[in-house]
Amino acid sequence: MEKMTYKDFTLHTKTMPDRNGFFGQYGGSFVSPELAVALSEIDHAYQTICHSSQFINELRRIRKEFQGRPTPVYHCERLSKMNGGAQIYLKREDLNHTGAHKLNHCMGEGLLAKFMGKTKLIAETGAGQHGVALATAAAYFGMECDIYMGEVDIAKQAPNVARMRMLGTRVVPVSHGLKTLKEAVDAAFEAYTKEYKNAIYCIGSTLGPHPFPLMVRDFQSVVGIEAKDQFREMTGLLPDAVVACVGGGSNSLGMFSAFLDEPVKIYGVEPLGKGPSYGDHAASIAYGKEGIMHGFNSIMLADENGDPAAVYSIASGLDYPAAGPEHAYLHSVGRVDYKTITDDEAMRAFYALCRYEGIIPALESSHAVAYGMQLAKEMQTGTVLVNLSGRGDKDLDYIAEKYGYGEEYNL
């Protein structure tokens, strides 16, 4: 596919995806006829209310009064000095209510469900941030909520499991396969197929069949819109580079969407885990190939039979075997440069941000911080804007048990 520059992206979010949910060759909806009817209902409802001033104004009110938006952009002066290079800035989504970017689309999905007359929200979660956010939305709108979560992640993310239950949500353990995010998506889709008349499926990222990648990107675009205006107000300029971690892709596309048509370098950061060997990472764009899973066509990690591969990441929110279809498209046309960060590099960045800036990041976000630090050193001058997609409260027990308090990193 012919490579594209920022000048080619003026109308990207208005023209992509097409009516069938495709970003170039990626995306679409590959589901059963019964589920296709349910997704068509969601698509029609979303296309109706996304142009409604009442819906837009209500969502703006929720973001301001309930979520605490806008979240700030922060200059990491000490971290920048530590790296001796370009100046590092953070978009502080960790300060969004519930501690991550996930609430941006969950409140939108809850409002959509209310418009459609649904009484129940169904979703999957890995790190638990999407689960907590959707449980929060369910409590806010007075709806039932079922969250499917792999048993491995339930044990690893106990604080978020407790939050979901305190909010009145039913956390459903998933015990088959690797017992992580991919299996949780399987189980949630299966449940939704049986309950779609009264429930709505609220996917946790920019993946799945159409219209989910479109909806989640649109709801998350507030991140990039805010960050662009805030950065320009702070510095008078645009950042030289924008960085965000990529699992399914919600926080990154939320940030990237505002900068695609600007002369800014954009970097998506995938989890390389323990290294490039099979089963040791979840870097689908770096090591994957085109394939269909969970109802959409994208770039995915596959085994010798062409099925979704076993994946791993220290960050539960990134251990998914495919990237969202819009990421696959942006990679194919060369607009976004995708990089990888190992567990060890992410942990070093985690402790660096703790020690130098007094900010405890989520392990997912630590991947973006790690590459932002590397990039700042390479650039030497200029600015790097990193999306700090979430805070690390959920990870503290796990990190303390497995890694201690960072003494070995000699920061």
C-alpha positions in Angstrom: 0.0 0.0 0.0 1.2 3.5 -0.9 2.7 5.4 2.1 0.8 8.4 3.2 1.8 11.6 5.0 0.0 13.9 7.5 -1.3 15.9 4.5 -3.4 12.9 3.4 -5.3 12.7 6.7 -7.4 15.9 6.8 -10.7 14.1 6.7 -9.6 10.7 8.1 -12.0 10.5 11.0 -14.9 11.6 8.8 -14.2 9.1 6.0 -12.7 6.1 8.0 -14.1 3.6 8.5 -16.3 3.2 5.4 -20.0 2.2 5.7 -19.1 -1.4 6.2 -16.6 -0.7 8.9 -13.4 -1.0 7.0 -10.2 0.9 7.4 -8.7 0.1 4.0 -8.6 -3.8 4.1 -8.9 -4.0 7.9 -12.0 -4.1 10.1 -15.5 -5.1 8.9 -17.9 -7.3 10.8 -17.6 -11.1 10.6 -20.3 -12.3 12.9 -23.3 -14.6 13.0 -26.5 -13.4 11.3 -28.2 -13.1 14.7 -25.4 -11.0 16.1 -25.2 -8.9 12.9 -28.8 -7.8 13.6 -27.8 -6.7 17.1 -24.7 -4.8 15.9 -26.8 -3.1 13.2 -29.1 -1.8 15.9 -26.2 -0.4 17.8 -24.7 1.2 14.6 -28.0 2.8 13.7 -28.5 4.1 17.3 -25.0 5.5 17.4 -25.2 7.2 14.0 -28.5 8.8 15.2 -27.3 10.1 18.6 -23.8 11.1 17.6 -25.3 14.0 15.7 -27.8 14.9 18.4 -27.1 18.1 20.3 -28.9 16.7 23.4 -26.6 13.7 23.4 -23.5 15.7 22.8 -24.3 18.3 25.5 -25.2 15.6 28.0 -21.9 13.8 27.4 -20.0 17.1 27.8 -21.8 17.7 31.1 -20.9 14.2 32.3 -17.3 14.7 31.3 -17.0 18.0 33.1 -19.0 17.4 36.2 -18.6 13.6 36.8 -15.3 12.6 35.1 -13.4 15.8 36.0 -12.3 16.6 32.4 -10.3 18.2 31.0 -7.3 16.3 32.3 -4.1 18.3 32.3 -1.0 18.2 30.2 2.1 18.1 32.5 5.7 19.0 31.8 8.1 16.4 33.3 11.0 18.7 34.1 13.0 16.3 36.3 12.4 13.3 34.0 13.5 15.4 31.0 16.7 16.4 32.8 17.4 12.7 33.8 17.2 11.7 30.1 19.2 14.7 28.9 17.3 15.1 25.7 14.0 16.4 24.4 11.4 17.7 26.9 8.8 15.1 28.0 5.2 16.0 28.6 2.4 13.8 29.8 -1.3 13.8 29.0 -2.6 12.9 32.5 -5.4 10.5 31.8 -4.5 8.9 35.2 -6.4 11.9 36.7 -9.6 11.0 34.8 -12.2 9.6 37.2 -11.6 5.8 37.9 -7.9 6.4 37.1 -7.7 5.8 33.4 -8.9 6.8 29.9 -11.5 4.0 29.8 -14.3 6.0 31.3 -14.3 8.3 28.2 -15.9 5.6 26.1 -17.8 3.8 28.9 -19.9 6.8 29.8 -20.6 7.3 26.1 -21.6 3.6 25.7 -23.8 3.8 28.8 -25.5 6.9 27.5 -26.0 5.0 24.2 -27.5 2.0 26.0 -29.9 4.3 27.9 -31.0 5.8 24.5 -31.6 2.3 23.2 -33.7 1.3 26.2 -31.2 -1.4 27.3 -31.1 -2.4 31.0 -27.8 -4.2 31.1 -24.1 -3.7 30.2 -21.8 -6.6 29.2 -18.1 -6.4 28.7 -14.7 -8.0 29.1 -11.7 -6.6 31.0 -8.0 -7.5 31.3 -6.3 -5.0 33.6 -9.6 -4.2 35.1 -9.7 -0.5 34.2 -12.3 -1.0 31.5 -14.3 -3.2 34.0 -14.1 -0.5 36.7 -15.1 2.2 34.2 -18.1 0.3 32.9 -19.1 -0.7 36.4 -19.0 3.0 37.2 -21.1 3.9 34.2 -23.6 1.1 35.1 -24.0 2.6 38.6 -24.3 6.1 37.2 -27.1 5.1 34.8 -28.8 2.6 37.1 -28.1 -0.5 35.0 -27.0 -4.1 35.6 -23.5 -5.0 34.6 -21.6 -8.2 34.0 -17.8 -8.1 33.5 -16.0 -11.2 32.2 -12.4 -11.5 33.4 -9.8 -14.2 33.1 -8.8 -16.0 36.3 -5.2 -15.0 35.8 -6.1 -11.3 35.6 -8.6 -11.6 38.5 -5.7 -12.8 40.7 -3.3 -10.2 39.3 -5.7 -7.2 39.5 -7.4 -7.8 42.8 -7.9 -4.1 43.6 -9.9 -3.5 40.5 -11.9 -6.7 41.0 -12.9 -5.3 44.5 -13.8 -1.9 42.9 -16.1 -3.6 40.4 -17.9 -5.6 43.0 -18.3 -2.6 45.3 -19.9 -0.8 42.4 -22.5 -3.5 42.2 -21.1 -5.3 39.2 -21.0 -9.1 38.7 -17.5 -10.2 37.9 -17.6 -13.5 35.9 -14.4 -15.6 36.1 -13.2 -17.1 32.8 -11.3 -20.4 33.4 -10.6 -21.7 29.9 -7.5 -21.3 27.7 -4.9 -18.9 29.0 -7.5 -17.4 31.3 -6.6 -13.8 30.2 -8.0 -11.1 28.0 -8.6 -13.0 24.8 -10.7 -15.6 26.6 -12.6 -12.9 28.5 -13.6 -11.4 25.1 -14.7 -14.9 23.9 -16.9 -15.3 27.0 -18.4 -11.8 26.9 -19.4 -12.2 23.2 -21.0 -15.5 23.9 -23.0 -14.0 26.7 -24.0 -11.0 24.6 -25.3 -13.3 21.8 -27.8 -14.7 24.3 -28.8 -11.4 25.9 -28.6 -8.8 23.2 -32.3 -7.9 23.3 -32.0 -6.4 26.8 -28.2 -5.7 27.0 -25.5 -3.9 25.1 -22.0 -5.1 24.6 -19.5 -2.4 25.6 -16.1 -3.5 24.2 -13.1 -2.1 26.0 -11.0 -1.0 23.0 -10.9 0.0 19.4 -11.4 -3.6 18.2 -14.2 -6.1 17.5 -16.7 -6.0 14.7 -18.1 -2.7 13.3 -19.3 -0.3 14.8 -17.1 -0.8 18.0 -13.8 0.5 16.6 -15.5 3.6 15.3 -17.5 4.3 18.4 -14.6 3.8 20.9 -12.3 6.0 18.8 -14.8 8.7 18.6 -15.5 8.7 22.4 -11.8 8.6 23.1 -10.9 11.5 20.7 -11.5 13.9 23.5 -8.0 13.0 24.8 -6.2 14.2 21.7 -8.5 17.2 21.2 -7.7 18.4 24.7 -4.0 17.6 24.5 -3.5 19.4 21.3 -5.1 22.6 22.5 -3.4 22.4 25.9 0.0 21.8 24.5 -0.3 24.6 22.1 -1.4 26.9 24.9 1.5 25.8 27.1 4.2 26.1 24.4 2.8 27.9 21.4 3.7 24.9 19.3 2.7 21.4 18.5 4.7 18.6 20.0 7.4 17.1 17.8 6.3 13.6 18.6 3.3 11.9 20.2 3.6 8.5 22.0 1.0 6.1 23.4 0.9 2.4 24.2 -1.0 0.0 21.9 -2.9 -3.1 23.0 -6.3 -3.0 21.3 -5.7 0.7 20.8 -8.3 2.9 22.6 -6.0 5.3 24.4 -3.6 5.6 21.5 -6.2 6.3 18.8 -7.9 8.7 21.2 -4.6 10.6 21.3 -3.4 10.1 17.7 -6.7 11.1 16.0 -6.1 14.8 16.7 -2.6 14.8 15.3 -2.9 12.6 12.2 -3.3 15.6 10.0 -0.5 17.6 11.6 3.3 17.6 11.0 3.9 15.5 14.1 5.7 12.1 14.3 3.4 9.5 15.9 4.6 6.4 17.7 2.5 3.4 18.9 4.2 1.2 21.5 3.5 -2.5 21.7 4.5 -4.9 24.5 7.5 -7.1 23.7 7.2 -8.8 27.1 10.1 -11.2 27.8 11.3 -11.1 24.2 10.5 -12.0 20.6 10.0 -15.7 21.1 6.5 -17.2 20.5 4.3 -16.8 23.5 6.6 -14.3 25.3 5.1 -11.1 24.0 1.9 -9.4 22.5 3.4 -7.3 19.8 0.9 -8.1 17.1 1.9 -5.4 14.6 5.6 -6.2 14.9 5.2 -9.9 14.6 1.7 -10.7 13.4 0.0 -11.2 10.1 -3.4 -10.5 8.7 -6.2 -12.6 10.2 -9.8 -12.5 11.5 -10.7 -12.9 15.2 -13.5 -11.7 17.4 -15.4 -10.5 14.3 -12.9 -8.2 12.7 -10.0 -8.4 10.3 -6.7 -7.0 11.4 -3.0 -7.9 12.1 -2.8 -10.7 14.7 -0.4 -13.1 16.3 -1.3 -16.6 15.1 -0.1 -20.1 15.8 0.8 -22.8 13.2 -2.9 -23.5 12.6 -3.7 -19.8 12.0 -5.6 -19.5 15.3 -4.9 -16.6 17.7 -1.6 -17.3 19.4 -0.7 -17.5 23.0 0.4 -14.0 24.2 2.0 -12.5 27.2 2.7 -9.1 28.7 3.4 -7.8 32.2 0.5 -5.4 31.5 -2.8 -7.2 31.6 -4.4 -4.6 29.4 -2.0 -5.2 26.6 -1.9 -9.0 26.4 -4.3 -9.3 23.4 -3.3 -11.1 20.2 -4.4 -8.4 17.7 -4.3 -4.7 17.3 -7.5 -2.8 16.4 -8.1 -2.5 12.7 -7.4 1.3 12.5 -3.9 0.6 13.9 -3.4 -2.0 11.3 -4.4 0.5 8.6 -2.2 3.3 10.0 0.7 0.9 10.1 0.1 -0.2 6.5 0.1 3.4 5.1 3.1 4.4 7.3 1.4 7.2 9.2 2.2 5.8 12.6 5.5 4.2 13.5 5.0 1.1 15.8 7.8 0.3 18.3 8.2 -2.3 21.0 9.1 -2.2 24.7 10.0 -5.1 27.0 8.8 -5.8 30.5 12.1 -4.7 31.9 12.2 -1.5 30.0 8.6 -0.7 31.1 9.5 -1.4 34.7 12.5 0.9 34.6 10.2 3.6 33.2 7.7 2.9 35.9 10.2 3.4 38.7 11.7 6.5 37.0 8.3 8.2 36.8 7.7 7.3 40.4 11.1 8.7 41.6 11.5 11.7 39.4 8.0 13.0 39.1 5.9 11.5 42.0 3.6 9.8 39.5 2.8 6.1 39.8 1.8 5.0 36.2 -0.1 1.9 35.1 2.1 -0.8 33.7 0.3 -0.3 30.3 1.2 3.4 30.3 4.8 2.6 31.5 5.4 1.1 28.0 4.6 4.5 26.5 6.7 6.3 29.1 9.6 4.0 28.4 9.6 4.7 24.7 9.1 8.4 25.3 12.2 8.4 27.4 14.2 6.6 24.7 12.9 8.9 22.0 13.7 12.0 24.0 17.4 10.8 24.3 17.5 10.1 20.5 16.0 13.5 19.6 18.1 15.5 22.0 16.0 18.6 21.4 12.3 19.3 20.9 9.3 17.9 22.7 7.6 14.5 23.2 4.0 14.2 24.4 3.2 10.9 26.0 -0.3 9.7 26.8 -0.2 8.5 30.4 -3.3 6.4 30.0 -3.8 5.3 33.6 -2.5 5.2 37.1 -0.8 2.3 38.8 -2.9 1.7 41.9 -4.1 -1.6 40.4 -0.6 -2.9 39.8 1.1 -2.0 43.2 0.6 -5.3 45.0 1.8 -7.3 41.9 4.8 -5.1 41.4 5.8 -5.1 45.1 5.6 -8.9 45.2 7.5 -9.5 41.9 9.8 -6.5 41.6 10.1 -5.0 45.1 10.6 -1.2 45.2 12.9 -0.6 42.3 16.3 -0.7 44.1 17.9 -2.9 41.4 17.3 -0.2 38.7 19.8 2.3 40.4 17.8 5.3 39.3 
